[in-house]
Amino acid sequence: MKSGLARKLAAAGASAAMLATMAVGMLATPAAAASGSSQAGKVASAAAKPRPAVSAGTPKASPAKYAGECPVNVTFSSKIKVKAVKSKTTVAYRWLRGDGSKSKVKSFTFRGKGVKSFTVKEKATFKGDVKGWQAVQVVAPRGATSSKGYFSVSCGSNEDDHEINTPRASAEVWVDEGNCKAALIGRINVPGNRWVHYRWVVNGRVVERDAVRVNGSRKVFHVIKPRDDFRGWASLQIVGSLEASSNRAYFKIRCKDEAPKVWASVDGPSVYSGTCPTTRTFTGTISASGRTTVKYRWLTNGVAGDWKYAHFSGHGSQRQSVSDSWTTSASGESRRAIEIYGGSTTGTVVGKVFCKPAPTPTPTPTPTPTPTPTPTPTPTPTPTPTATPIP
């Protein structure tokens, strides 16, 4: 009897609870709908924004299988690939180890959008036999964890093991791109301490050969400085008895002068004193720190002239000479300055002219003619009359 009554009361209580829940749900429906709409808007807004894509490659151990004397250093390397959507991206990552430990979070920052690849490394020292794995976990800008990269270390010599381990070398390369240049960074890994001959190959062409002393691992560098935009790939090759070749690192170099500086100066002509009219020339110099087009004009006695253009197509500091003439027929002075469009105006220089009258020409004296003497005429004798005889 008591149990039946209890069941009825429980059923009644459950029905009341269900009704109360339904009532609360009906009362909360408008607010919940509004809240849901707001949350949906936020989700849609978040979905509309592009997000970076991140991936991490399986770590490689060098050496992956070691048998020999200990302690031994093992280098783990993994490639992190990021598709950046912002002009500046920070990547944070850490190493996960097979014994359950984790490294400290490390980070690096790079600039530029698009797909970028970076190689991260960790070096560990082992004093005894071990078999394990390592992985890379990217925590920013987006989470990603690589597959496990396995390795083994066997310390000491085994007389029953007649396997001969041939020393192996490896190389890897990555690119640090800059404005109109790219730094090729390579790492050479060899067993022991020895001289290593290597060469840099860019787009299939050998661009540098060299040799360095390497004690286990060492970085080498090569810088590409093209005159114009340039793209391609680069690899690092070890030549000789320990022949090896690195991955291909792709790069894209853009040669763009960022906000070049522009300035100008003016020189006036020397003071002139002489006959007029005369023409005097003011000389200006326009300079730029990179590739650009400079818009400028002459100011003549404070009056602005027409805009003109000076084109700079090279890289680095450059200059061009410009001039403006002044022709005058009277004594006086004229002022000049150069105004850079959107920039500064040079100081004013003055040209002065003092006109002198032209000298009066000196008349050439006329020579006095010398009189020619007149010859004296010879007198004609008078004939004497002849006497006629008288018969």
One Martini backbone bead per residue (centre of mass of N, CA, C, O) as a GRO file, in nm:
protein
  391
    1MET     BB    1   0.060   0.061  -0.022
    2LYS     BB    2   0.297   0.244   0.008
    3SER     BB    3   0.427   0.183  -0.267
    4GLY     BB    4   0.197   0.287  -0.447
    5LEU     BB    5   0.195   0.577  -0.343
    6ALA     BB    6   0.484   0.640  -0.421
    7ARG     BB    7   0.447   0.601  -0.727
    8LYS     BB    8   0.239   0.827  -0.767
    9LEU     BB    9   0.407   1.058  -0.656
   10ALA     BB   10   0.640   1.026  -0.855
   11ALA     BB   11   0.475   1.070  -1.109
   12ALA     BB   12   0.375   1.348  -1.035
   13GLY     BB   13   0.655   1.475  -1.002
   14ALA     BB   14   0.750   1.424  -1.293
   15SER     BB   15   0.528   1.585  -1.434
   16ALA     BB   16   0.595   1.853  -1.300
   17ALA     BB   17   0.881   1.871  -1.401
   18MET     BB   18   0.814   1.872  -1.703
   19LEU     BB   19   0.637   2.124  -1.698
   20ALA     BB   20   0.851   2.314  -1.588
   21THR     BB   21   1.050   2.275  -1.818
   22MET     BB   22   0.863   2.373  -2.047
   23ALA     BB   23   0.814   2.654  -1.933
   24VAL     BB   24   1.105   2.746  -1.930
   25GLY     BB   25   1.149   2.702  -2.230
   26MET     BB   26   0.930   2.903  -2.331
   27LEU     BB   27   1.048   3.153  -2.183
   28ALA     BB   28   1.346   3.115  -2.316
   29THR     BB   29   1.321   3.122  -2.624
   30PRO     BB   30   1.372   3.417  -2.721
   31ALA     BB   31   1.653   3.450  -2.593
   32ALA     BB   32   1.777   3.201  -2.718
   33ALA     BB   33   1.739   3.292  -3.007
   34ALA     BB   34   1.906   3.545  -2.984
   35SER     BB   35   2.163   3.405  -2.891
   36GLY     BB   36   2.186   3.216  -3.132
   37SER     BB   37   2.205   3.437  -3.344
   38SER     BB   38   2.462   3.565  -3.233
   39GLN     BB   39   2.640   3.312  -3.249
   40ALA     BB   40   2.604   3.271  -3.554
   41GLY     BB   41   2.731   3.539  -3.634
   42LYS     BB   42   3.006   3.478  -3.514
   43VAL     BB   43   3.065   3.225  -3.676
   44ALA     BB   44   3.036   3.354  -3.955
   45SER     BB   45   3.255   3.565  -3.910
   46ALA     BB   46   3.483   3.362  -3.855
   47ALA     BB   47   3.452   3.208  -4.127
   48ALA     BB   48   3.524   3.459  -4.313
   49LYS     BB   49   3.797   3.436  -4.196
   50PRO     BB   50   4.108   3.375  -4.259
   51ARG     BB   51   4.312   3.090  -4.198
   52PRO     BB   52   4.576   2.938  -4.104
   53ALA     BB   53   4.799   2.694  -4.228
   54VAL     BB   54   4.919   2.386  -4.067
   55SER     BB   55   5.227   2.189  -4.077
   56ALA     BB   56   5.402   1.876  -3.981
   57GLY     BB   57   5.675   1.695  -4.008
   58THR     BB   58   5.845   1.421  -3.983
   59PRO     BB   59   6.087   1.343  -3.794
   60LYS     BB   60   6.446   1.344  -3.820
   61ALA     BB   61   6.715   1.136  -3.754
   62SER     BB   62   7.074   1.221  -3.671
   63PRO     BB   63   7.095   0.937  -3.630
   64ALA     BB   64   6.858   0.679  -3.648
   65LYS     BB   65   7.088   0.439  -3.636
   66TYR     BB   66   7.286   0.365  -3.359
   67ALA     BB   67   7.630   0.217  -3.339
   68GLY     BB   68   7.837   0.272  -3.051
   69GLU     BB   69   7.977   0.511  -2.901
   70CYS     BB   70   7.941   0.667  -2.585
   71PRO     BB   71   7.829   0.946  -2.629
   72VAL     BB   72   7.551   1.078  -2.836
   73ASN     BB   73   7.441   1.277  -3.102
   74VAL     BB   74   7.102   1.376  -3.179
   75THR     BB   75   6.926   1.500  -3.462
   76PHE     BB   76   6.625   1.681  -3.489
   77SER     BB   77   6.400   1.721  -3.775
   78SER     BB   78   6.155   1.967  -3.894
   79LYS     BB   79   5.882   2.068  -4.101
   80ILE     BB   80   5.723   2.384  -4.120
   81LYS     BB   81   5.404   2.470  -4.256
   82VAL     BB   82   5.283   2.798  -4.369
   83LYS     BB   83   4.974   2.975  -4.428
   84ALA     BB   84   4.968   3.302  -4.461
   85VAL     BB   85   4.735   3.597  -4.385
   86LYS     BB   86   4.960   3.774  -4.276
   87SER     BB   87   5.232   3.992  -4.255
   88LYS     BB   88   5.247   3.868  -3.951
   89THR     BB   89   5.399   3.569  -3.805
   90THR     BB   90   5.363   3.343  -3.527
   91VAL     BB   91   5.555   3.059  -3.424
   92ALA     BB   92   5.463   2.786  -3.211
   93TYR     BB   93   5.662   2.528  -3.039
   94ARG     BB   94   5.717   2.169  -2.964
   95TRP     BB   95   5.857   1.888  -2.813
   96LEU     BB   96   5.793   1.542  -2.834
   97ARG     BB   97   5.841   1.256  -2.624
   98GLY     BB   98   5.857   0.915  -2.551
   99ASP     BB   99   5.888   0.977  -2.222
  100GLY     BB  100   5.671   1.241  -2.190
  101SER     BB  101   5.823   1.478  -2.260
  102LYS     BB  102   5.881   1.840  -2.289
  103SER     BB  103   5.946   2.117  -2.432
  104LYS     BB  104   5.986   2.422  -2.475
  105VAL     BB  105   5.847   2.697  -2.596
  106LYS     BB  106   5.887   2.802  -2.924
  107SER     BB  107   5.977   3.087  -3.142
  108PHE     BB  108   5.878   3.257  -3.453
  109THR     BB  109   5.914   3.525  -3.699
  110PHE     BB  110   5.731   3.629  -3.994
  111ARG     BB  111   5.707   3.766  -4.321
  112GLY     BB  112   5.437   3.731  -4.506
  113LYS     BB  113   5.258   3.577  -4.749
  114GLY     BB  114   5.186   3.251  -4.762
  115VAL     BB  115   5.398   2.992  -4.825
  116LYS     BB  116   5.596   2.854  -4.556
  117SER     BB  117   5.922   2.716  -4.471
  118PHE     BB  118   6.048   2.541  -4.173
  119THR     BB  119   6.332   2.443  -3.983
  120VAL     BB  120   6.347   2.234  -3.702
  121LYS     BB  121   6.550   2.176  -3.399
  122GLU     BB  122   6.700   1.897  -3.204
  123LYS     BB  123   6.931   1.815  -2.943
  124ALA     BB  124   7.062   1.495  -2.828
  125THR     BB  125   7.199   1.310  -2.547
  126PHE     BB  126   7.336   0.975  -2.534
  127LYS     BB  127   7.457   0.711  -2.292
  128GLY     BB  128   7.248   0.492  -2.391
  129ASP     BB  129   7.023   0.277  -2.455
  130VAL     BB  130   6.770   0.353  -2.715
  131LYS     BB  131   6.410   0.377  -2.782
  132GLY     BB  132   6.230   0.615  -2.991
  133TRP     BB  133   6.058   0.938  -3.007
  134GLN     BB  134   5.954   1.224  -3.211
  135ALA     BB  135   5.768   1.539  -3.199
  136VAL     BB  136   5.568   1.804  -3.338
  137GLN     BB  137   5.411   2.091  -3.177
  138VAL     BB  138   5.175   2.317  -3.282
  139VAL     BB  139   5.028   2.619  -3.120
  140ALA     BB  140   5.112   2.842  -3.340
  141PRO     BB  141   4.840   2.972  -3.506
  142ARG     BB  142   4.799   2.650  -3.515
  143GLY     BB  143   4.717   2.338  -3.458
  144ALA     BB  144   4.982   2.079  -3.471
  145THR     BB  145   5.084   1.730  -3.534
  146SER     BB  146   5.311   1.511  -3.583
  147SER     BB  147   5.462   1.250  -3.652
  148LYS     BB  148   5.653   0.988  -3.563
  149GLY     BB  149   6.005   0.975  -3.495
  150TYR     BB  150   6.232   0.722  -3.515
  151PHE     BB  151   6.484   0.573  -3.286
  152SER     BB  152   6.830   0.449  -3.222
  153VAL     BB  153   7.052   0.332  -2.948
  154SER     BB  154   7.379   0.161  -2.949
  155CYS     BB  155   7.599   0.078  -2.708
  156GLY     BB  156   7.874  -0.045  -2.798
  157SER     BB  157   8.031  -0.346  -2.868
  158ASN     BB  158   7.975  -0.630  -3.096
  159GLU     BB  159   8.132  -0.919  -3.180
  160ASP     BB  160   7.876  -1.060  -3.331
  161ASP     BB  161   7.869  -0.791  -3.496
  162HIS     BB  162   7.935  -0.751  -3.859
  163GLU     BB  163   7.828  -0.479  -3.907
  164ILE     BB  164   7.875  -0.213  -4.133
  165ASN     BB  165   7.904   0.134  -4.069
  166THR     BB  166   7.858   0.379  -4.283
  167PRO     BB  167   7.930   0.682  -4.318
  168ARG     BB  168   7.707   0.963  -4.300
  169ALA     BB  169   7.562   1.223  -4.492
  170SER     BB  170   7.405   1.554  -4.463
  171ALA     BB  171   7.159   1.791  -4.602
  172GLU     BB  172   7.030   2.129  -4.559
  173VAL     BB  173   6.780   2.382  -4.664
  174TRP     BB  174   6.714   2.739  -4.639
  175VAL     BB  175   6.520   3.050  -4.664
  176ASP     BB  176   6.597   3.410  -4.650
  177GLU     BB  177   6.397   3.664  -4.729
  178GLY     BB  178   6.437   3.975  -4.908
  179ASN     BB  179   6.522   4.273  -5.039
  180CYS     BB  180   6.674   4.178  -5.319
  181LYS     BB  181   6.718   3.903  -5.144
  182ALA     BB  182   6.887   3.584  -5.049
  183ALA     BB  183   6.937   3.350  -4.788
  184LEU     BB  184   7.133   3.069  -4.780
  185ILE     BB  185   7.075   2.795  -4.553
  186GLY     BB  186   7.302   2.552  -4.434
  187ARG     BB  187   7.339   2.198  -4.335
  188ILE     BB  188   7.607   1.998  -4.214
  189ASN     BB  189   7.623   1.635  -4.176
  190VAL     BB  190   7.878   1.455  -3.995
  191PRO     BB  191   8.098   1.224  -3.907
  192GLY     BB  192   8.283   1.380  -3.710
  193ASN     BB  193   8.607   1.527  -3.798
  194ARG     BB  194   8.602   1.721  -4.105
  195TRP     BB  195   8.642   1.771  -4.433
  196VAL     BB  196   8.415   1.962  -4.653
  197HIS     BB  197   8.278   1.943  -4.970
  198TYR     BB  198   8.093   2.202  -5.144
  199ARG     BB  199   7.778   2.311  -5.310
  200TRP     BB  200   7.592   2.548  -5.489
  201VAL     BB  201   7.252   2.527  -5.621
  202VAL     BB  202   7.088   2.721  -5.887
  203ASN     BB  203   6.882   2.616  -6.109
  204GLY     BB  204   7.122   2.391  -6.182
  205ARG     BB  205   7.356   2.593  -6.091
  206VAL     BB  206   7.674   2.654  -6.009
  207VAL     BB  207   7.773   2.923  -5.765
  208GLU     BB  208   7.941   2.747  -5.540
  209ARG     BB  209   8.265   2.667  -5.390
  210ASP     BB  210   8.367   2.468  -5.097
  211ALA     BB  211   8.545   2.440  -4.771
  212VAL     BB  212   8.498   2.273  -4.448
  213ARG     BB  213   8.502   2.237  -4.108
  214VAL     BB  214   8.350   1.947  -3.953
  215ASN     BB  215   8.179   1.888  -3.628
  216GLY     BB  216   7.905   1.716  -3.728
  217SER     BB  217   7.805   2.038  -3.747
  218ARG     BB  218   7.721   2.295  -4.005
  219LYS     BB  219   7.699   2.616  -4.124
  220VAL     BB  220   7.599   2.761  -4.440
  221PHE     BB  221   7.640   3.026  -4.696
  222HIS     BB  222   7.426   3.215  -4.937
  223VAL     BB  223   7.396   3.504  -5.153
  224ILE     BB  224   7.130   3.660  -5.327
  225LYS     BB  225   7.173   3.943  -5.582
  226PRO     BB  226   6.965   4.074  -5.773
  227ARG     BB  227   6.838   4.319  -5.995
  228ASP     BB  228   6.578   4.148  -6.007
  229ASP     BB  229   6.341   3.957  -6.016
  230PHE     BB  230   6.348   3.625  -5.844
  231ARG     BB  231   6.329   3.267  -5.908
  232GLY     BB  232   6.344   2.936  -5.731
  233TRP     BB  233   6.613   2.709  -5.648
  234ALA     BB  234   6.792   2.533  -5.378
  235SER     BB  235   7.105   2.352  -5.313
  236LEU     BB  236   7.302   2.118  -5.115
  237GLN     BB  237   7.626   1.978  -5.190
  238ILE     BB  238   7.807   1.688  -5.126
  239VAL     BB  239   8.143   1.618  -5.197
  240GLY     BB  240   8.283   1.305  -5.241
  241SER     BB  241   8.283   1.051  -5.015
  242LEU     BB  242   8.029   1.227  -4.881
  243GLU     BB  243   7.770   1.200  -5.054
  244ALA     BB  244   7.522   1.471  -5.080
  245SER     BB  245   7.173   1.595  -5.073
  246SER     BB  246   6.947   1.823  -5.054
  247ASN     BB  247   6.695   1.996  -5.053
  248ARG     BB  248   6.454   2.199  -5.201
  249ALA     BB  249   6.461   2.553  -5.201
  250TYR     BB  250   6.222   2.789  -5.234
  251PHE     BB  251   6.207   3.111  -5.410
  252LYS     BB  252   6.117   3.479  -5.384
  253ILE     BB  253   6.231   3.770  -5.540
  254ARG     BB  254   6.193   4.116  -5.451
  255CYS     BB  255   6.243   4.435  -5.616
  256LYS     BB  256   6.177   4.685  -5.368
  257ASP     BB  257   6.151   5.005  -5.290
  258GLU     BB  258   6.121   5.142  -4.969
  259ALA     BB  259   6.073   5.443  -4.928
  260PRO     BB  260   6.242   5.652  -5.072
  261LYS     BB  261   6.472   5.896  -5.058
  262VAL     BB  262   6.439   6.260  -5.106
  263TRP     BB  263   6.655   6.516  -5.259
  264ALA     BB  264   6.785   6.863  -5.281
  265SER     BB  265   6.991   7.099  -5.482
  266VAL     BB  266   7.149   7.435  -5.522
  267ASP     BB  267   7.332   7.624  -5.773
  268GLY     BB  268   7.485   7.917  -5.844
  269PRO     BB  269   7.607   8.153  -6.020
  270SER     BB  270   7.831   8.359  -6.086
  271VAL     BB  271   7.934   8.664  -6.091
  272TYR     BB  272   7.847   8.914  -6.329
  273SER     BB  273   8.073   9.119  -6.543
  274GLY     BB  274   7.934   9.285  -6.830
  275THR     BB  275   7.798   9.241  -7.106
  276CYS     BB  276   7.484   9.295  -7.268
  277PRO     BB  277   7.345   9.026  -7.298
  278THR     BB  278   7.285   8.739  -7.066
  279THR     BB  279   7.350   8.394  -6.958
  280ARG     BB  280   7.237   8.209  -6.675
  281THR     BB  281   7.308   7.910  -6.466
  282PHE     BB  282   7.120   7.684  -6.283
  283THR     BB  283   7.206   7.416  -6.052
  284GLY     BB  284   7.071   7.090  -5.994
  285THR     BB  285   7.012   6.823  -5.738
  286ILE     BB  286   6.873   6.495  -5.756
  287SER     BB  287   6.795   6.259  -5.497
  288ALA     BB  288   6.801   5.891  -5.444
  289SER     BB  289   6.771   5.566  -5.265
  290GLY     BB  290   6.588   5.467  -5.517
  291ARG     BB  291   6.330   5.353  -5.685
  292THR     BB  292   6.190   5.634  -5.872
  293THR     BB  293   5.970   5.928  -5.896
  294VAL     BB  294   6.033   6.274  -5.938
  295LYS     BB  295   5.861   6.566  -5.838
  296TYR     BB  296   5.931   6.893  -5.980
  297ARG     BB  297   6.026   7.252  -5.923
  298TRP     BB  298   6.077   7.577  -6.003
  299LEU     BB  299   6.177   7.875  -5.823
  300THR     BB  300   6.114   8.211  -5.941
  301ASN     BB  301   6.109   8.447  -5.730
  302GLY     BB  302   5.865   8.254  -5.593
  303VAL     BB  303   5.780   8.132  -5.867
  304ALA     BB  304   5.612   7.875  -6.001
  305GLY     BB  305   5.654   7.621  -6.207
  306ASP     BB  306   5.665   7.353  -6.377
  307TRP     BB  307   5.632   7.029  -6.373
  308LYS     BB  308   5.871   6.770  -6.315
  309TYR     BB  309   6.081   6.477  -6.406
  310ALA     BB  310   6.257   6.213  -6.222
  311HIS     BB  311   6.420   5.910  -6.309
  312PHE     BB  312   6.467   5.603  -6.109
  313SER     BB  313   6.596   5.261  -6.188
  314GLY     BB  314   6.771   5.188  -5.965
  315HIS     BB  315   6.989   5.106  -5.697
  316GLY     BB  316   7.019   5.307  -5.461
  317SER     BB  317   7.214   5.569  -5.486
  318GLN     BB  318   7.103   5.868  -5.666
  319ARG     BB  319   7.153   6.111  -5.947
  320GLN     BB  320   7.045   6.437  -6.082
  321SER     BB  321   7.075   6.687  -6.328
  322VAL     BB  322   6.963   7.027  -6.326
  323SER     BB  323   6.823   7.321  -6.508
  324ASP     BB  324   6.828   7.696  -6.515
  325SER     BB  325   6.762   7.990  -6.694
  326TRP     BB  326   6.907   8.337  -6.731
  327THR     BB  327   6.800   8.626  -6.911
  328THR     BB  328   6.974   8.945  -6.953
  329SER     BB  329   7.000   9.325  -7.014
  330ALA     BB  330   7.033   9.383  -6.704
  331SER     BB  331   7.086   9.469  -6.410
  332GLY     BB  332   7.082   9.208  -6.147
  333GLU     BB  333   6.861   8.959  -5.992
  334SER     BB  334   6.821   8.597  -5.922
  335ARG     BB  335   6.603   8.337  -5.797
  336ARG     BB  336   6.645   7.995  -5.663
  337ALA     BB  337   6.445   7.685  -5.640
  338ILE     BB  338   6.347   7.356  -5.511
  339GLU     BB  339   6.051   7.156  -5.542
  340ILE     BB  340   5.911   6.884  -5.376
  341TYR     BB  341   5.672   6.667  -5.410
  342GLY     BB  342   5.573   6.615  -5.088
  343GLY     BB  343   5.817   6.789  -4.979
  344SER     BB  344   6.085   6.970  -4.999
  345THR     BB  345   6.277   7.280  -4.991
  346THR     BB  346   6.513   7.453  -5.092
  347GLY     BB  347   6.733   7.672  -5.096
  348THR     BB  348   6.823   7.997  -5.183
  349VAL     BB  349   6.959   8.133  -5.476
  350VAL     BB  350   7.190   8.380  -5.624
  351GLY     BB  351   7.197   8.587  -5.915
  352LYS     BB  352   7.443   8.812  -6.064
  353VAL     BB  353   7.429   9.128  -6.262
  354PHE     BB  354   7.673   9.343  -6.438
  355CYS     BB  355   7.634   9.594  -6.655
  356LYS     BB  356   7.823   9.706  -6.932
  357PRO     BB  357   7.925   9.913  -7.145
  358ALA     BB  358   8.013   9.941  -7.446
  359PRO     BB  359   8.284  10.012  -7.603
  360THR     BB  360   8.424  10.268  -7.774
  361PRO     BB  361   8.540  10.299  -8.072
  362THR     BB  362   8.844  10.367  -8.211
  363PRO     BB  363   8.952  10.568  -8.442
  364THR     BB  364   9.103  10.553  -8.745
  365PRO     BB  365   9.358  10.703  -8.877
  366THR     BB  366   9.413  10.920  -9.147
  367PRO     BB  367   9.629  10.945  -9.386
  368THR     BB  368   9.846  11.175  -9.516
  369PRO     BB  369   9.904  11.289  -9.813
  370THR     BB  370  10.165  11.299 -10.040
  371PRO     BB  371  10.297  11.522 -10.240
  372THR     BB  372  10.346  11.552 -10.578
  373PRO     BB  373  10.586  11.661 -10.772
  374THR     BB  374  10.621  11.909 -11.015
  375PRO     BB  375  10.752  11.940 -11.310
  376THR     BB  376  10.969  12.142 -11.479
  377PRO     BB  377  10.955  12.308 -11.758
  378THR     BB  378  11.107  12.326 -12.058
  379PRO     BB  379  11.226  12.573 -12.246
  380THR     BB  380  11.162  12.709 -12.553
  381PRO     BB  381  11.339  12.806 -12.804
  382THR     BB  382  11.403  13.088 -12.987
  383PRO     BB  383  11.417  13.159 -13.297
  384THR     BB  384  11.642  13.279 -13.518
  385PRO     BB  385  11.652  13.502 -13.753
  386THR     BB  386  11.705  13.505 -14.089
  387ALA     BB  387  11.894  13.676 -14.309
  388THR     BB  388  11.821  13.852 -14.591
  389PRO     BB  389  11.957  13.911 -14.869
  390ILE     BB  390  12.057  14.179 -15.069
  391PRO     BB  391  12.073  14.234 -15.399
   0.00000   0.00000   0.00000
